[in-house]
Amino acid sequence: MAEFKRSRLDRKNNEQITKKTVFLGFITIVLAVVTLVFGLPLLIKLSVFLGQDRNKKQSESEIKKVPPIAPRLIIPYEATNSGEIKVSGFAEAKVTVELFKNDVSVGKTEVTENGDFTFDKLSLNEGENKFTAMASTEESGSGDDSKALVVVYDKKAPELILTNPSEENLTVDYADFDIIGKSESGSSVSVNNRIASIDNEGNFKLKWQLNTGKNELEVTVRDLAGNETKKKIVITYSL
């Protein structure tokens, strides 16, 4: 009885081996026919195509993991006398941009399909305010920081010292008059809306042709933040 069961098991194993052999033989015949009909180059092209497709999918997967490039911030001035500011910029479309002021996060926003973004009504600290931004996505994480932009919040009026004339009212007997003074470096100086030349140390000078009688002049100094200081003087030219 044991020999009979063993004989049936052997026959079953032989049948499975035969089926596998037949299947492998069929595949071999099909490949041989394809090679004879279409030639070996077709098989090579098929193999290359499958390899390229696999590499392409791998490359696309790697591209998705590359972090977005650093945003570009835009602030149209270096100093302001306003306590609030708007910061805009450009980045890759539909990424998230996080803005930092003095290395502290002040908010996040989504970049539009056009690639622009805006942070509005940001409060400033007195003195220097350094802004940077960083773009990120859920799939690829965060990219590099943007180039830093510094904005100075200054609400103090600039200094204005007049050395010629040194007084508010003056009478002279000559028409050619040099208005001379000193202010902050980087400021602009004007006399009755005429721009005076100013050096790197804030010294300024403007030649003025006086009219006979009273000449009412207003000297205005304006700093980079937009703060102004004004002084009115009267120079009387008497023959």
URVENHU-V752633 format. One record per residue. N is the residue number from 1. RES is the residue in three letters. SS is DSSP state (A for helix, B for strand, O for the rest). PSI is psi in degrees with one decimal (999 if undefined). BURIAL is 1 if it has 9 or more other C-alpha atoms within 8 Angstrom, else 0. Layout:
n:N res:RES ss:SS psi:PSI burial:BURIAL
n:N res:RES ss:SS psi:PSI burial:BURIAL
This chain:
n:1 res:MET ss:O psi:-40.9 burial:0
n:2 res:ALA ss:A psi:-37.4 burial:0
n:3 res:GLU ss:A psi:-34.4 burial:0
n:4 res:PHE ss:A psi:-43.2 burial:0
n:5 res:LYS ss:A psi:-42.2 burial:0
n:6 res:ARG ss:A psi:-35.7 burial:0
n:7 res:SER ss:A psi:-40.6 burial:0
n:8 res:ARG ss:A psi:-38.8 burial:0
n:9 res:LEU ss:A psi:-39.5 burial:0
n:10 res:ASP ss:A psi:-39.8 burial:0
n:11 res:ARG ss:A psi:-39.3 burial:0
n:12 res:LYS ss:A psi:-42.5 burial:0
n:13 res:ASN ss:A psi:-38.9 burial:0
n:14 res:ASN ss:A psi:-37.0 burial:0
n:15 res:GLU ss:A psi:-41.0 burial:0
n:16 res:GLN ss:A psi:-41.4 burial:0
n:17 res:ILE ss:A psi:-38.5 burial:0
n:18 res:THR ss:A psi:-41.5 burial:0
n:19 res:LYS ss:A psi:-42.8 burial:0
n:20 res:LYS ss:A psi:-39.2 burial:0
n:21 res:THR ss:A psi:-41.4 burial:0
n:22 res:VAL ss:A psi:-41.8 burial:0
n:23 res:PHE ss:A psi:-46.6 burial:0
n:24 res:LEU ss:A psi:-37.7 burial:0
n:25 res:GLY ss:A psi:-36.5 burial:0
n:26 res:PHE ss:A psi:-43.9 burial:0
n:27 res:ILE ss:A psi:-42.0 burial:0
n:28 res:THR ss:A psi:-41.1 burial:0
n:29 res:ILE ss:A psi:-42.3 burial:0
n:30 res:VAL ss:A psi:-45.3 burial:0
n:31 res:LEU ss:A psi:-37.7 burial:0
n:32 res:ALA ss:A psi:-41.1 burial:0
n:33 res:VAL ss:A psi:-44.2 burial:0
n:34 res:VAL ss:A psi:-40.4 burial:1
n:35 res:THR ss:A psi:-39.9 burial:1
n:36 res:LEU ss:A psi:-38.9 burial:0
n:37 res:VAL ss:A psi:-48.5 burial:0
n:38 res:PHE ss:A psi:-16.0 burial:0
n:39 res:GLY ss:O psi:161.0 burial:1
n:40 res:LEU ss:A psi:-32.8 burial:0
n:41 res:PRO ss:A psi:-34.1 burial:0
n:42 res:LEU ss:A psi:-42.5 burial:1
n:43 res:LEU ss:A psi:-39.7 burial:1
n:44 res:ILE ss:A psi:-44.4 burial:0
n:45 res:LYS ss:A psi:-40.4 burial:0
n:46 res:LEU ss:A psi:-43.5 burial:0
n:47 res:SER ss:A psi:-43.2 burial:0
n:48 res:VAL ss:A psi:-41.0 burial:0
n:49 res:PHE ss:A psi:-46.1 burial:0
n:50 res:LEU ss:A psi:-38.3 burial:0
n:51 res:GLY ss:A psi:-41.0 burial:0
n:52 res:GLN ss:A psi:-40.2 burial:0
n:53 res:ASP ss:A psi:-41.6 burial:0
n:54 res:ARG ss:A psi:-41.8 burial:0
n:55 res:ASN ss:A psi:-37.0 burial:0
n:56 res:LYS ss:A psi:-44.4 burial:0
n:57 res:LYS ss:A psi:-39.1 burial:0
n:58 res:GLN ss:A psi:-40.8 burial:0
n:59 res:SER ss:A psi:-42.7 burial:0
n:60 res:GLU ss:A psi:-38.1 burial:0
n:61 res:SER ss:A psi:-38.7 burial:0
n:62 res:GLU ss:A psi:-38.2 burial:0
n:63 res:ILE ss:A psi:-39.9 burial:0
n:64 res:LYS ss:A psi:-22.4 burial:0
n:65 res:LYS ss:O psi:-6.8 burial:1
n:66 res:VAL ss:O psi:125.7 burial:0
n:67 res:PRO ss:O psi:152.8 burial:1
n:68 res:PRO ss:O psi:155.0 burial:1
n:69 res:ILE ss:O psi:162.1 burial:1
n:70 res:ALA ss:O psi:138.0 burial:1
n:71 res:PRO ss:O psi:166.6 burial:1
n:72 res:ARG ss:B psi:121.0 burial:1
n:73 res:LEU ss:B psi:148.9 burial:1
n:74 res:ILE ss:B psi:118.1 burial:0
n:75 res:ILE ss:O psi:118.7 burial:1
n:76 res:PRO ss:O psi:0.1 burial:0
n:77 res:TYR ss:O psi:162.1 burial:0
n:78 res:GLU ss:O psi:-18.0 burial:1
n:79 res:ALA ss:B psi:153.2 burial:1
n:80 res:THR ss:B psi:155.3 burial:1
n:81 res:ASN ss:O psi:12.6 burial:1
n:82 res:SER ss:O psi:142.3 burial:0
n:83 res:GLY ss:O psi:-6.1 burial:1
n:84 res:GLU ss:B psi:154.5 burial:0
n:85 res:ILE ss:B psi:155.2 burial:1
n:86 res:LYS ss:B psi:130.3 burial:1
n:87 res:VAL ss:B psi:124.9 burial:1
n:88 res:SER ss:B psi:180.0 burial:1
n:89 res:GLY ss:B psi:-172.3 burial:1
n:90 res:PHE ss:B psi:146.9 burial:1
n:91 res:ALA ss:O psi:-179.5 burial:1
n:92 res:GLU ss:O psi:142.0 burial:1
n:93 res:ALA ss:O psi:138.7 burial:1
n:94 res:LYS ss:O psi:13.9 burial:1
n:95 res:VAL ss:O psi:169.3 burial:1
n:96 res:THR ss:B psi:130.7 burial:1
n:97 res:VAL ss:B psi:129.7 burial:1
n:98 res:GLU ss:B psi:130.8 burial:1
n:99 res:LEU ss:B psi:139.8 burial:1
n:100 res:PHE ss:B psi:137.9 burial:1
n:101 res:LYS ss:B psi:118.8 burial:1
n:102 res:ASN ss:O psi:43.1 burial:0
n:103 res:ASP ss:O psi:13.5 burial:0
n:104 res:VAL ss:B psi:130.6 burial:0
n:105 res:SER ss:B psi:134.5 burial:0
n:106 res:VAL ss:B psi:4.1 burial:0
n:107 res:GLY ss:B psi:166.7 burial:0
n:108 res:LYS ss:B psi:154.1 burial:0
n:109 res:THR ss:B psi:157.4 burial:1
n:110 res:GLU ss:B psi:136.6 burial:1
n:111 res:VAL ss:O psi:138.0 burial:1
n:112 res:THR ss:O psi:172.2 burial:1
n:113 res:GLU ss:O psi:-23.6 burial:0
n:114 res:ASN ss:O psi:-7.3 burial:0
n:115 res:GLY ss:O psi:17.7 burial:1
n:116 res:ASP ss:B psi:161.8 burial:1
n:117 res:PHE ss:B psi:160.4 burial:1
n:118 res:THR ss:B psi:138.1 burial:1
n:119 res:PHE ss:B psi:119.8 burial:1
n:120 res:ASP ss:B psi:154.8 burial:0
n:121 res:LYS ss:B psi:51.8 burial:0
n:122 res:LEU ss:B psi:130.8 burial:1
n:123 res:SER ss:B psi:146.9 burial:0
n:124 res:LEU ss:O psi:147.8 burial:1
n:125 res:ASN ss:O psi:150.1 burial:0
n:126 res:GLU ss:O psi:136.4 burial:0
n:127 res:GLY ss:B psi:-148.1 burial:0
n:128 res:GLU ss:B psi:138.8 burial:1
n:129 res:ASN ss:B psi:113.9 burial:1
n:130 res:LYS ss:B psi:125.3 burial:1
n:131 res:PHE ss:B psi:134.2 burial:1
n:132 res:THR ss:B psi:163.9 burial:1
n:133 res:ALA ss:B psi:157.6 burial:1
n:134 res:MET ss:B psi:134.0 burial:1
n:135 res:ALA ss:B psi:148.9 burial:1
n:136 res:SER ss:B psi:159.8 burial:1
n:137 res:THR ss:B psi:160.6 burial:1
n:138 res:GLU ss:O psi:-33.6 burial:0
n:139 res:GLU ss:O psi:-38.7 burial:0
n:140 res:SER ss:O psi:-3.0 burial:1
n:141 res:GLY ss:B psi:-156.7 burial:1
n:142 res:SER ss:B psi:147.0 burial:1
n:143 res:GLY ss:B psi:-161.7 burial:1
n:144 res:ASP ss:B psi:159.9 burial:0
n:145 res:ASP ss:B psi:150.2 burial:1
n:146 res:SER ss:O psi:171.6 burial:1
n:147 res:LYS ss:O psi:135.5 burial:0
n:148 res:ALA ss:O psi:138.8 burial:0
n:149 res:LEU ss:B psi:135.5 burial:1
n:150 res:VAL ss:B psi:130.1 burial:1
n:151 res:VAL ss:B psi:130.8 burial:1
n:152 res:VAL ss:B psi:125.6 burial:1
n:153 res:TYR ss:B psi:111.3 burial:1
n:154 res:ASP ss:O psi:118.5 burial:1
n:155 res:LYS ss:O psi:13.5 burial:1
n:156 res:LYS ss:O psi:131.3 burial:0
n:157 res:ALA ss:O psi:142.6 burial:0
n:158 res:PRO ss:O psi:156.2 burial:1
n:159 res:GLU ss:O psi:144.1 burial:1
n:160 res:LEU ss:B psi:115.2 burial:1
n:161 res:ILE ss:B psi:120.9 burial:0
n:162 res:LEU ss:B psi:124.7 burial:1
n:163 res:THR ss:B psi:-20.6 burial:1
n:164 res:ASN ss:B psi:104.2 burial:1
n:165 res:PRO ss:O psi:155.4 burial:1
n:166 res:SER ss:O psi:-11.5 burial:0
n:167 res:GLU ss:O psi:164.3 burial:0
n:168 res:GLU ss:O psi:-28.0 burial:0
n:169 res:ASN ss:B psi:132.1 burial:0
n:170 res:LEU ss:B psi:142.2 burial:1
n:171 res:THR ss:B psi:128.8 burial:0
n:172 res:VAL ss:B psi:165.0 burial:1
n:173 res:ASP ss:O psi:24.9 burial:0
n:174 res:TYR ss:O psi:151.0 burial:1
n:175 res:ALA ss:O psi:-33.0 burial:1
n:176 res:ASP ss:B psi:116.6 burial:0
n:177 res:PHE ss:B psi:132.7 burial:1
n:178 res:ASP ss:B psi:118.5 burial:1
n:179 res:ILE ss:B psi:117.8 burial:1
n:180 res:ILE ss:B psi:141.2 burial:1
n:181 res:GLY ss:B psi:-166.9 burial:1
n:182 res:LYS ss:B psi:143.9 burial:1
n:183 res:SER ss:B psi:-163.8 burial:1
n:184 res:GLU ss:O psi:146.8 burial:1
n:185 res:SER ss:O psi:135.8 burial:0
n:186 res:GLY ss:O psi:-5.6 burial:0
n:187 res:SER ss:O psi:166.0 burial:1
n:188 res:SER ss:B psi:144.1 burial:1
n:189 res:VAL ss:B psi:136.5 burial:1
n:190 res:SER ss:B psi:152.3 burial:1
n:191 res:VAL ss:B psi:114.7 burial:1
n:192 res:ASN ss:O psi:45.1 burial:0
n:193 res:ASN ss:O psi:5.5 burial:0
n:194 res:ARG ss:B psi:127.3 burial:0
n:195 res:ILE ss:B psi:132.5 burial:1
n:196 res:ALA ss:B psi:150.6 burial:1
n:197 res:SER ss:B psi:140.4 burial:0
n:198 res:ILE ss:B psi:137.8 burial:1
n:199 res:ASP ss:O psi:-177.2 burial:0
n:200 res:ASN ss:O psi:-18.7 burial:0
n:201 res:GLU ss:O psi:2.0 burial:0
n:202 res:GLY ss:O psi:3.6 burial:1
n:203 res:ASN ss:B psi:136.9 burial:1
n:204 res:PHE ss:B psi:159.1 burial:1
n:205 res:LYS ss:B psi:138.6 burial:1
n:206 res:LEU ss:B psi:126.0 burial:1
n:207 res:LYS ss:B psi:133.8 burial:0
n:208 res:TRP ss:B psi:132.9 burial:0
n:209 res:GLN ss:B psi:112.2 burial:0
n:210 res:LEU ss:O psi:145.7 burial:1
n:211 res:ASN ss:O psi:157.8 burial:0
n:212 res:THR ss:O psi:133.0 burial:1
n:213 res:GLY ss:B psi:-152.7 burial:0
n:214 res:LYS ss:B psi:136.8 burial:1
n:215 res:ASN ss:B psi:107.8 burial:1
n:216 res:GLU ss:B psi:119.4 burial:0
n:217 res:LEU ss:B psi:145.3 burial:1
n:218 res:GLU ss:B psi:118.5 burial:1
n:219 res:VAL ss:B psi:126.1 burial:1
n:220 res:THR ss:B psi:129.8 burial:1
n:221 res:VAL ss:B psi:131.2 burial:1
n:222 res:ARG ss:B psi:125.6 burial:1
n:223 res:ASP ss:O psi:179.8 burial:1
n:224 res:LEU ss:O psi:-26.2 burial:1
n:225 res:ALA ss:O psi:-7.8 burial:1
n:226 res:GLY ss:O psi:2.4 burial:1
n:227 res:ASN ss:O psi:145.4 burial:1
n:228 res:GLU ss:B psi:148.7 burial:1
n:229 res:THR ss:B psi:133.6 burial:1
n:230 res:LYS ss:B psi:145.9 burial:1
n:231 res:LYS ss:B psi:135.3 burial:0
n:232 res:LYS ss:B psi:135.9 burial:1
n:233 res:ILE ss:B psi:153.2 burial:1
n:234 res:VAL ss:B psi:119.8 burial:1
n:235 res:ILE ss:B psi:121.6 burial:1
n:236 res:THR ss:B psi:122.5 burial:1
n:237 res:TYR ss:B psi:112.4 burial:1
n:238 res:SER ss:O psi:124.8 burial:1
n:239 res:LEU ss:O psi:999 burial:0
